Every structure is written in structure tokens, then in C-alpha cells.
Amino acid sequence: MLRSQSKAAWLGTALLTASAVAYSTAGFFTRLIDLDAWTILFWRGLFAGLFLAGFIALQERRRLGKAIREIGIEGLLVGLCSALATVCFLNAMRLTSVADVMVIGATGPFLTAALAWLLIGEREDLVTLMASLVALLGVAVMAGGALPEGRLLGDLLAFVMTALMALVMVLIRRKRGVSMLPAVCLSTFLCAAIVVPWARPLAAGGHDLFLLALFGSTQFGLGLLLLTLGMRLVSAPRAALINALDTPLAPLWVWLAFGEVPAGATIVGGLIVMAAVVGDVGLKQLKERPREQPSVVRCTVKPMLDDAIRRPSTALDEVR
């Protein structure tokens, strides 16, 4: 059982890391698309919803109606909270400094740990909590001297965004025996519906629509897909910690694509965040290794991934 738990944790870590990489490309796409933020959010949400709806329909087929019903009240809350978090994030970026939003967002693992303990009784170990603290310090270094530029309302919205995403992670973890992909698909369409009054969808030309389709599917849709699958295999606080990787990765893609060299503090802080995540994964592996018995059974990831996508009845039950 310990060996199965370890394999599930590694798969979950890989999925969440890939999700963070997908999310980190947001800055890259927004540099390419010359439209206002509300219009970008509308098309991104719509294309992400279509991407996820297509995946769910292909995966579930005749079970589609049942899969939607299975998400329950928790699924509806996930969809609503995720959509509201996106809107709060956009307005926080407008009303306060980027540095404030980054640092407040980096408190996510601690808020997630508190909610996981209160709502589902899931306690995180000291290694992940300490790694989360190191990651928070790394984000603070990246923010540098820009912190005093913040404003109260924007900071409050950034905190609400962080709390909502923490709740989303805990709710997905709570219903890890059920696929919550229909719930995150709902959130993308809700996000598009919320921003309609301020968006100008017809302002997007053919080239913009192509880029928006890539933005919605590969950054938002794929990011949500991988996050939802990974959350069922890894504790909520640890998932929030791995999700923090998108903060140091975001300036990397902009640097490579547009030649915008990051500041020294951004590089140092980003390395600290990455070291925190790598350290958490490495220390967890060291802790688990002495307990595992040698085995000649080959690790097969595909069956476990299939379980994570469908209804997990084997590996995920062992992780509970």
C-alpha cells in the first residue's frame, strides 16, 4: 500500500507541476494579444470551457449526465468560487501592485492547510508547511521594494482570490472519489458570463481569435484539467505549494520570448520558490524510502492516470 501511495503522490506531483507550467504562460499570451483585459477574459473562459467540455464528453461518453450529477453541491461551489477568484484576481491587479498580489497569493498553502484541517480533517506535515514558508519568502524577494505601493481594496480582493482558490482545492480534495472536471468546466463558462458586460467580443479579429483559442485551451483549460486531476492524488496544501511554481516561471517565458530580462530580485526569489518545491518533493521521498520494501514490480503510471481521470476506485482509495 505504501508503494501505491508513493506512486500516486509522484503522479499527482507531476500533474500539478505541469499545471503550474501551463498557468505560467499567461503573461506570454497577454503580451501577444492586443485587447482589453475583459475581452481577453471572456474569450479565454469560453475557449477553455469548450476545451474542457470536449475532453469530458470524449472521456465520459454515455456517462456524461451521471458525471455531471455526481459533482453535487461541492461541484457547484467549485465552479462558482473558481470563477469569482478569476474576477477578483483581475480587479486586484488593477487596484493594487502586482507585488502585493504575488505575496498575498503566496499565502495560499497556509490558507489551504487551515481549510483542509477544518473542513476535511486533513493535516499537512511540517516539511510541506516549512517549504511553503520558504516559498512565501521567495515570492517576497521577487516583489522587492514594490510592496508599499499596494492599496487596501486591491489587497483585500487579492486575499479573497487566494481564499477562494484554497477553498476550491479543498473541495476538490474532499470529493476526490468523483471527477470534478464538470465543475471546473462550469467555472470557465461562468467566468466568461460574468465579464460579458465589460467585454467587447467583436473587437477580436481572426488572428486574435487564434491566439485566444490557444490561450484558453493550453493555459486556462489545460491548467485546470491538470490541476483537477493532480488534486485527487496530492494533499491540498502541497498542491497549493506546487501551484506557486507559476510565479517564478511566468517571467521566464516572457524573457525567452520577448527579451525582457527579469530583475535580479525576480531571479533570486524565483530560485528560492523552486528550491522550496524541489526540497519538499525530495524530503518526502527520503521519508518514504526506508518504509518501502524492495520490489521487482514495475511502476505502471498509465493505469493510475486512467483511474485519476475516471472514477478512482483503487489507487485513490489507498491515498485517503
RACORUR-V636896 format. One record per pair of residues at least 24 apart in sequence whose ideal C-beta (glycine too) atoms are under 10 Angstrom apart, sorted by the first residue. I is the first residue (numbers start at 1). J is the second residue. D is the distance in whole Angstrom. If there is no record, write none. Layout:
{{I J D} {I J D}}
This chain:
{{1 318 5} {1 319 10} {2 288 7} {2 291 6} {2 292 6} {2 293 8} {2 318 9} {3 288 9} {3 291 9} {3 292 6} {3 293 8} {3 295 6} {3 297 8} {3 299 8} {3 318 10} {4 299 10} {4 304 8} {4 314 8} {4 315 6} {4 316 10} {4 317 10} {4 318 5} {4 319 8} {5 233 9} {5 288 8} {5 292 10} {5 315 8} {5 318 6} {5 319 6} {5 320 10} {6 284 9} {6 285 8} {6 288 5} {6 289 9} {6 291 9} {6 292 7} {6 299 9} {7 233 9} {7 299 6} {7 300 9} {7 301 7} {7 304 6} {7 315 7} {7 318 10} {8 232 9} {8 233 5} {8 234 8} {8 301 10} {8 304 6} {8 307 9} {8 308 8} {8 312 9} {8 314 10} {8 315 5} {8 316 7} {8 318 7} {8 319 5} {9 233 6} {9 234 6} {9 235 9} {9 238 9} {9 281 9} {9 284 7} {9 285 9} {9 288 8} {9 319 8} {10 233 9} {10 234 9} {10 281 8} {10 284 9} {10 285 8} {10 288 10} {10 299 8} {10 301 8} {10 304 10} {11 229 9} {11 230 8} {11 232 10} {11 233 6} {11 234 9} {11 299 9} {11 301 6} {11 302 10} {11 304 6} {11 305 6} {11 307 10} {11 308 7} {11 315 8} {12 229 8} {12 230 5} {12 231 8} {12 232 7} {12 233 3} {12 234 4} {12 235 9} {12 238 8} {12 239 8} {12 242 9} {12 304 10} {12 308 8} {12 315 10} {12 316 10} {12 319 8} {13 230 7} {13 233 8} {13 234 6} {13 238 8} {13 239 9} {13 242 6} {13 277 9} {13 280 9} {13 281 6} {13 284 9} {13 285 10} {14 226 9} {14 230 8} {14 233 9} {14 234 10} {14 242 10} {14 301 8} {14 305 9} {15 225 9} {15 226 5} {15 227 8} {15 228 9} {15 229 5} {15 230 3} {15 231 9} {15 232 9} {15 233 7} {15 234 8} {15 239 9} {15 242 9} {15 305 8} {15 308 8} {16 226 7} {16 227 7} {16 229 9} {16 230 4} {16 231 8} {16 233 9} {16 234 6} {16 238 8} {16 239 5} {16 240 9} {16 241 9} {16 242 4} {16 243 7} {16 245 9} {16 277 10} {17 226 9} {17 230 8} {17 242 6} {17 243 9} {17 245 7} {17 277 8} {17 281 9} {18 222 8} {18 223 9} {18 225 10} {18 226 5} {18 227 9} {18 229 10} {18 230 8} {18 242 10} {19 222 8} {19 223 5} {19 224 8} {19 225 8} {19 226 4} {19 227 4} {19 228 9} {19 229 8} {19 230 6} {19 231 9} {19 239 9} {19 242 8} {19 243 7} {19 245 9} {19 246 8} {20 223 8} {20 226 9} {20 227 8} {20 230 10} {20 239 10} {20 242 6} {20 243 6} {20 244 8} {20 245 4} {20 246 5} {20 247 9} {20 248 10} {20 249 7} {20 250 10} {20 277 9} {21 219 10} {21 222 10} {21 223 8} {21 226 9} {21 245 7} {21 246 8} {21 249 6} {21 253 9} {22 217 10} {22 218 6} {22 219 6} {22 220 8} {22 221 9} {22 222 5} {22 223 4} {22 224 9} {22 225 9} {22 226 6} {22 227 9} {22 246 8} {22 249 10} {23 219 7} {23 220 8} {23 222 9} {23 223 4} {23 224 9} {23 226 9} {23 227 8} {23 243 7} {23 245 9} {23 246 4} {23 247 10} {23 249 8} {23 250 8} {24 219 8} {24 223 9} {24 245 7} {24 246 4} {24 247 8} {24 248 8} {24 249 4} {24 250 5} {24 251 9} {24 252 8} {24 253 6} {24 254 10} {25 214 9} {25 215 8} {25 218 7} {25 219 5} {25 220 10} {25 222 10} {25 223 9} {25 246 9} {25 249 8} {25 250 8} {25 253 6} {25 254 9} {25 257 10} {26 215 8} {26 219 6} {26 220 8} {26 223 9} {26 246 8} {26 250 7} {26 253 9} {27 219 10} {27 246 10} {27 249 10} {27 250 5} {27 251 7} {27 252 10} {27 253 7} {27 254 5} {27 257 9} {27 258 9} {27 260 9} {28 215 9} {28 219 8} {28 250 8} {28 251 10} {28 252 10} {28 253 4} {28 254 6} {28 256 9} {28 257 6} {28 258 8} {29 211 7} {29 212 8} {29 214 7} {29 215 4} {29 216 9} {29 218 9} {29 219 6} {29 220 9} {29 253 9} {30 211 10} {30 215 8} {30 219 10} {30 254 9} {31 253 9} {31 254 6} {31 257 7} {31 258 6} {31 260 9} {32 207 10} {32 208 9} {32 211 5} {32 212 10} {32 214 9} {32 215 8} {32 257 8} {32 258 9} {33 204 8} {33 207 9} {33 208 6} {33 209 10} {33 210 10} {33 211 5} {33 212 6} {33 214 10} {33 215 7} {34 203 10} {34 204 10} {34 205 10} {34 207 10} {34 208 7} {34 211 10} {35 199 9} {35 200 8} {35 201 10} {35 203 6} {35 204 6} {35 205 9} {35 208 6} {35 211 9} {35 212 8} {36 198 8} {36 199 8} {36 200 7} {36 203 8} {37 90 6} {37 91 10} {37 93 8} {37 94 8} {37 195 9} {37 198 9} {37 199 9} {38 87 10} {38 90 8} {38 194 10} {38 195 5} {38 196 9} {38 197 8} {38 198 4} {38 199 4} {38 200 8} {38 201 10} {39 195 8} {39 198 8} {39 199 5} {39 200 5} {39 201 6} {39 202 9} {39 203 6} {39 204 6} {39 208 9} {39 212 9} {40 90 9} {40 195 9} {40 199 8} {40 204 9} {40 208 9} {40 211 10} {40 212 7} {40 215 7} {40 216 9} {41 86 7} {41 87 8} {41 89 10} {41 90 6} {41 191 7} {41 192 7} {41 194 9} {41 195 5} {41 196 10} {41 198 9} {41 199 7} {41 216 10} {41 220 10} {42 191 8} {42 192 5} {42 193 9} {42 194 9} {42 195 5} {42 196 6} {42 198 9} {42 199 4} {42 200 9} {42 201 6} {42 204 9} {42 212 9} {42 216 10} {43 192 8} {43 195 10} {43 199 8} {43 201 7} {43 204 6} {43 208 8} {43 209 7} {43 211 9} {43 212 4} {43 213 8} {43 215 8} {43 216 6} {44 86 9} {44 188 8} {44 191 8} {44 192 8} {44 195 10} {44 212 6} {44 213 9} {44 214 10} {44 215 5} {44 216 4} {44 217 9} {44 219 8} {44 220 5} {44 221 9} {45 83 8} {45 86 8} {45 187 8} {45 188 5} {45 189 7} {45 190 8} {45 191 4} {45 192 3} {45 193 8} {45 194 8} {45 195 7} {45 196 10} {45 199 10} {45 216 7} {45 220 7} {45 221 9} {46 188 8} {46 189 7} {46 191 9} {46 192 5} {46 193 9} {46 201 9} {46 212 9} {46 213 9} {46 216 7} {47 188 8} {47 192 9} {47 209 9} {47 212 6} {47 213 5} {47 214 8} {47 215 7} {47 216 3} {47 217 6} {47 218 10} {47 219 10} {47 220 8} {47 221 7} {48 184 9} {48 185 8} {48 187 9} {48 188 4} {48 189 9} {48 191 8} {48 192 8} {48 213 10} {48 215 8} {48 216 4} {48 217 7} {48 218 9} {48 219 8} {48 220 4} {48 221 4} {48 222 8} {48 223 9} {48 224 7} {48 225 9} {49 184 9} {49 185 6} {49 186 8} {49 187 8} {49 188 4} {49 189 4} {49 190 9} {49 191 8} {49 192 7} {49 193 10} {49 216 8} {49 217 10} {49 220 9} {49 221 8} {49 224 10} {50 185 9} {50 188 9} {50 189 9} {50 213 9} {50 216 8} {50 217 8} {50 221 8} {51 185 9} {51 188 8} {51 213 9} {51 216 7} {51 217 4} {51 218 9} {51 220 8} {51 221 4} {51 222 7} {51 224 9} {51 225 8} {52 181 6} {52 182 8} {52 184 7} {52 185 4} {52 186 9} {52 187 9} {52 188 6} {52 189 9} {52 216 10} {52 217 9} {52 220 9} {52 221 5} {52 222 9} {52 224 7} {52 225 6} {52 228 9} {53 181 9} {53 182 9} {53 185 6} {53 186 10} {53 188 9} {53 189 8} {53 221 9} {54 185 10} {54 217 9} {54 221 9} {55 181 7} {55 185 8} {55 217 10} {55 221 8} {55 222 9} {55 225 7} {55 309 9} {56 179 8} {56 181 5} {56 182 6} {56 184 10} {56 185 6} {56 225 9} {56 309 10} {57 185 10} {59 179 8} {59 181 8} {59 306 10} {59 309 6} {59 310 7} {60 179 8} {60 181 9} {60 182 9} {60 309 10} {60 310 8} {63 179 10} {63 310 9} {63 311 9} {64 182 9} {67 178 8} {67 179 6} {67 180 10} {67 181 8} {67 182 6} {67 310 9} {67 311 9} {68 179 10} {68 181 10} {68 182 5} {68 183 9} {68 185 9} {68 186 9} {69 182 9} {70 175 8} {70 177 9} {70 178 5} {70 179 7} {70 180 9} {70 182 8} {70 183 10} {70 311 8} {71 171 10} {71 172 10} {71 175 7} {71 178 6} {71 179 8} {71 180 6} {71 181 9} {71 182 5} {71 183 5} {71 184 10} {71 185 10} {71 186 8} {72 171 10} {72 175 7} {72 178 8} {72 180 10} {72 183 9} {73 171 9} {73 175 10} {74 168 10} {74 170 10} {74 171 5} {74 172 8} {74 174 6} {74 175 5} {74 178 8} {74 180 8} {74 183 8} {75 171 8} {75 172 9} {75 175 7} {75 178 8} {75 179 9} {75 180 6} {75 181 9} {75 182 6} {75 183 4} {75 184 9} {75 185 10} {75 186 7} {75 187 10} {76 171 10} {76 183 7} {76 186 8} {76 187 10} {77 164 10} {77 167 8} {77 168 8} {77 171 6} {77 183 8} {78 167 8} {78 168 5} {78 169 9} {78 170 10} {78 171 5} {78 172 6} {78 174 10} {78 175 8} {78 180 6} {78 182 10} {78 183 4} {78 184 7} {78 186 8} {78 187 7} {78 228 9} {79 168 9} {79 180 9} {79 182 8} {79 183 5} {79 184 7} {79 185 8} {79 186 4} {79 187 4} {79 188 9} {79 189 8} {79 190 6} {79 191 9} {80 164 9} {80 168 10} {80 183 9} {80 186 8} {80 187 7} {80 190 7} {81 161 10} {81 163 9} {81 164 4} {81 165 8} {81 166 9} {81 167 5} {81 168 5} {81 169 10} {81 171 8} {81 183 10} {81 187 8} {81 190 10} {82 164 7} {82 165 7} {82 167 9} {82 168 5} {82 171 10} {82 172 10} {82 183 8} {82 184 6} {82 186 9} {82 187 4} {82 188 8} {82 190 8} {82 191 8} {82 224 8} {82 227 10} {83 164 9} {83 184 10} {83 186 8} {83 187 5} {83 188 8} {83 189 8} {83 190 4} {83 191 4} {83 192 9} {83 193 8} {83 194 6} {83 195 10} {84 160 8} {84 161 8} {84 164 6} {84 165 10} {84 168 10} {84 187 9} {84 190 8} {84 191 9} {84 194 8} {85 157 10} {85 160 8} {85 161 5} {85 162 8} {85 163 9} {85 164 4} {85 165 5} {85 166 9} {85 167 9} {85 168 7} {85 187 9} {85 191 9} {86 161 8} {86 164 9} {86 165 9} {86 187 8} {86 188 9} {86 190 9} {86 191 5} {86 192 10} {86 194 8} {86 195 9} {86 220 9} {87 157 9} {87 160 10} {87 161 9} {87 164 10} {87 190 10} {87 191 7} {87 194 6} {87 195 7} {88 154 10} {88 156 9} {88 157 5} {88 158 7} {88 159 9} {88 160 5} {88 161 4} {88 162 9} {88 163 9} {88 164 7} {88 165 9} {89 157 8} {89 158 7} {89 160 9} {89 161 5} {89 162 9} {89 164 9} {89 165 9} {90 157 9} {90 161 9} {90 191 10} {90 195 8} {90 198 10} {91 153 9} {91 154 7} {91 157 5} {91 158 9} {91 160 10} {91 161 9} {92 150 9} {92 151 10} {92 153 9} {92 154 5} {92 155 8} {92 156 8} {92 157 4} {92 158 4} {92 159 9} {92 160 8} {92 161 6} {92 162 10} {93 154 8} {93 157 9} {93 158 8} {93 161 10} {94 154 7} {94 157 9} {95 150 9} {95 151 6} {95 152 9} {95 153 5} {95 154 3} {95 155 8} {95 156 9} {95 157 7} {95 158 9} {96 149 8} {96 150 4} {96 151 5} {96 152 8} {96 153 8} {96 154 3} {96 155 5} {96 156 9} {96 157 8} {96 158 7} {97 143 8} {97 146 5} {97 147 7} {97 148 8} {97 149 4} {97 150 5} {97 151 8} {97 154 8} {97 155 9} {97 158 10} {98 142 10} {98 143 8} {98 146 7} {98 149 9} {98 150 10} {99 139 9} {99 140 9} {99 142 8} {99 143 3} {99 144 7} {99 145 8} {99 146 4} {99 147 5} {99 148 9} {99 149 7} {99 150 7} {100 143 8} {100 146 8} {100 147 6} {100 148 9} {100 149 7} {100 150 4} {100 151 8} {100 154 7} {100 155 5} {100 158 6} {100 159 10} {101 143 9} {101 150 8} {101 154 8} {101 155 8} {101 157 9} {101 158 5} {101 159 10} {101 161 8} {101 162 9} {102 139 5} {102 140 9} {102 142 6} {102 143 5} {102 146 9} {102 147 9} {102 158 9} {102 244 10} {102 247 6} {102 250 10} {102 269 9} {103 136 7} {103 137 10} {103 139 6} {103 140 6} {103 141 10} {103 142 9} {103 143 5} {103 146 10} {103 147 7} {103 150 9} {103 155 9} {103 158 9} {103 247 10} {104 139 9} {104 143 10} {104 150 9} {104 154 9} {104 155 6} {104 156 9} {104 157 9} {104 158 4} {104 159 5} {104 160 10} {104 161 8} {104 162 6} {104 163 10} {105 136 10} {105 139 8} {105 158 7} {105 159 9} {105 161 7} {105 162 5} {105 165 8} {105 240 10} {105 243 9} {105 244 8} {105 246 10} {105 247 8} {106 132 8} {106 133 10} {106 135 6} {106 136 5} {106 137 9} {106 138 8} {106 139 4} {106 140 8} {106 142 9} {106 143 9} {106 162 9} {106 240 10} {106 241 10} {106 244 6} {106 247 7} {106 269 10} {106 273 8} {107 132 9} {107 136 6} {107 139 9} {107 158 10} {107 159 8} {107 162 6} {107 163 9} {107 166 9} {107 240 9} {108 132 8} {108 135 9} {108 136 9} {108 161 9} {108 162 5} {108 163 9} {108 165 6} {108 166 6} {108 169 8} {108 236 10} {108 237 9} {108 239 10} {108 240 4} {108 241 8} {108 243 7} {108 244 7} {109 133 9} {109 135 7} {109 136 8} {109 162 10} {109 166 8} {109 169 10} {109 236 9} {109 237 5} {109 238 8} {109 239 9} {109 240 4} {109 241 5} {109 242 9} {109 243 8} {109 244 7} {109 276 10} {109 280 10} {110 136 8} {110 162 10} {110 166 9} {110 237 8} {110 240 8} {110 241 10} {111 159 9} {111 162 6} {111 163 6} {111 164 10} {111 165 9} {111 166 4} {111 167 9} {111 169 10} {111 170 9} {111 236 10} {111 237 9} {111 240 8} {112 162 9} {112 163 9} {112 165 8} {112 166 4} {112 167 8} {112 168 9} {112 169 5} {112 170 6} {112 173 9} {112 235 9} {112 236 5} {112 237 5} {112 238 9} {112 239 8} {112 240 4} {112 241 9} {112 243 9} {113 166 9} {113 170 9} {113 235 9} {113 236 7} {113 237 4} {113 238 9} {113 240 8} {113 241 9} {114 163 10} {114 166 8} {114 170 9} {114 237 9} {115 163 8} {115 166 5} {115 167 6} {115 168 10} {115 169 8} {115 170 5} {115 171 9} {115 173 10} {115 236 7} {115 237 9} {115 240 10} {116 166 8} {116 169 8} {116 170 5} {116 173 7} {116 174 9} {116 235 7} {116 236 4} {116 237 6} {116 238 10} {116 239 10} {116 240 9} {117 170 9} {117 236 10} {117 237 9} {118 170 9} {119 167 8} {119 170 5} {119 171 8} {119 173 9} {119 174 7} {119 236 9} {120 170 6} {120 171 9} {120 173 6} {120 174 5} {120 175 10} {120 176 10} {120 235 10} {120 236 8} {122 170 8} {122 173 7} {122 174 9} {122 235 6} {122 236 6} {122 237 8} {122 320 10} {123 235 9} {123 237 9} {124 235 6} {124 236 8} {124 237 4} {124 238 7} {124 240 10} {124 241 9} {125 235 9} {125 237 9} {125 238 9} {125 280 10} {125 283 9} {125 284 8} {125 287 8} {126 283 10} {127 238 9} {127 279 8} {127 280 6} {127 281 10} {127 282 10} {127 283 5} {127 284 6} {127 286 10} {127 287 7} {128 234 10} {128 235 7} {128 237 6} {128 238 5} {128 239 10} {128 240 9} {128 241 6} {128 242 10} {128 276 10} {128 277 10} {128 280 5} {128 281 10} {128 283 9} {128 284 8} {129 237 7} {129 238 10} {129 241 9} {129 280 10} {130 276 9} {130 279 9} {130 280 8} {130 283 9} {131 237 10} {131 238 9} {131 241 6} {131 242 10} {131 244 10} {131 273 10} {131 275 9} {131 276 5} {131 277 7} {131 278 9} {131 279 6} {131 280 4} {131 281 9} {131 282 10} {131 283 8} {131 284 9} {132 237 7} {132 238 9} {132 240 8} {132 241 5} {132 244 8} {132 276 7} {132 277 10} {132 280 8} {133 241 10} {133 276 8} {134 241 10} {134 272 6} {134 273 8} {134 275 7} {134 276 4} {134 277 9} {134 279 7} {134 280 9} {135 240 10} {135 241 6} {135 242 10} {135 244 5} {135 245 9} {135 247 9} {135 248 9} {135 269 10} {135 272 7} {135 273 5} {135 274 9} {135 275 9} {135 276 4} {135 277 7} {135 279 10} {135 280 9} {136 241 10} {136 244 8} {136 272 10} {136 273 9} {136 276 9} {137 269 8} {137 272 6} {137 273 9} {137 276 8} {138 244 8} {138 247 8} {138 248 7} {138 268 8} {138 269 5} {138 270 7} {138 271 7} {138 272 3} {138 273 4} {138 274 8} {138 275 8} {138 276 6} {138 277 10} {139 244 7} {139 247 6} {139 248 8} {139 269 6} {139 270 9} {139 272 8} {139 273 6} {139 276 10} {140 265 10} {140 269 7} {140 272 9} {141 264 10} {141 265 6} {141 266 8} {141 267 10} {141 268 6} {141 269 3} {141 270 9} {141 271 9} {141 272 6} {141 273 9} {142 247 7} {142 248 7} {142 251 8} {142 262 9} {142 263 8} {142 265 6} {142 266 5} {142 267 9} {142 268 8} {142 269 3} {142 270 6} {142 271 10} {142 272 8} {142 273 8} {143 247 10} {143 265 8} {143 266 9} {143 269 8} {144 263 7} {144 264 9} {144 265 4} {144 266 8} {144 268 10} {144 269 8} {145 265 8} {146 265 9} {162 240 9} {165 227 10} {165 240 8} {165 243 8} {166 236 8} {166 237 9} {166 240 7} {167 236 10} {168 224 10} {168 227 9} {168 228 9} {168 231 9} {168 236 9} {169 227 8} {169 228 10} {169 231 6} {169 234 10} {169 235 9} {169 236 5} {169 237 8} {169 238 10} {169 239 6} {169 240 6} {169 243 8} {170 231 9} {170 235 10} {170 236 5} {170 237 9} {170 239 10} {170 240 10} {171 231 9} {171 236 9} {172 227 8} {172 228 6} {172 229 10} {172 230 10} {172 231 4} {172 232 7} {172 236 8} {172 239 9} {173 231 6} {173 232 7} {173 233 10} {173 234 9} {173 235 7} {173 236 5} {173 237 10} {173 239 8} {174 236 9} {175 231 10} {175 232 9} {176 231 7} {176 232 4} {176 233 8} {176 234 10} {176 236 10} {176 308 9} {176 312 7} {176 316 6} {176 317 9} {176 319 8} {176 320 7} {177 232 8} {177 311 7} {177 312 6} {177 313 8} {177 316 7} {177 317 8} {177 320 8} {178 232 9} {178 311 7} {178 312 9} {179 228 8} {179 229 9} {179 232 8} {179 308 9} {179 309 7} {179 310 7} {179 311 7} {179 312 9} {180 228 6} {180 229 9} {180 231 8} {180 232 8} {181 224 8} {181 225 7} {181 228 6} {181 229 8} {181 309 8} {182 228 10} {183 224 10} {183 228 8} {184 220 10} {184 221 9} {184 223 10} {184 224 5} {184 225 8} {184 227 8} {184 228 5} {184 231 10} {185 221 9} {185 224 8} {185 225 9} {185 228 9} {187 220 10} {187 224 8} {188 216 8} {188 220 7} {188 221 7} {188 224 7} {191 220 9} {192 216 9} {225 309 9} {228 308 9} {228 309 10} {229 305 8} {229 308 5} {229 309 6} {229 312 10} {230 308 8} {231 308 10} {232 307 9} {232 308 6} {232 309 10} {232 312 6} {232 315 10} {232 316 6} {232 319 8} {233 304 8} {233 305 10} {233 307 9} {233 308 6} {233 312 8} {233 315 8} {233 316 7} {233 319 6} {234 319 9} {235 319 9} {238 277 9} {238 280 7} {238 281 9} {238 284 8} {241 273 9} {241 276 7} {241 277 6} {241 280 6} {241 281 10} {242 276 10} {242 277 6} {242 280 8} {242 281 8} {243 277 10} {244 273 6} {244 274 10} {244 276 8} {244 277 7} {245 270 9} {245 273 7} {245 274 7} {245 276 9} {245 277 6} {245 278 10} {246 273 10} {247 273 6} {247 274 10} {248 272 8} {248 273 5} {248 274 6} {248 277 10} {249 273 9} {249 274 9}}
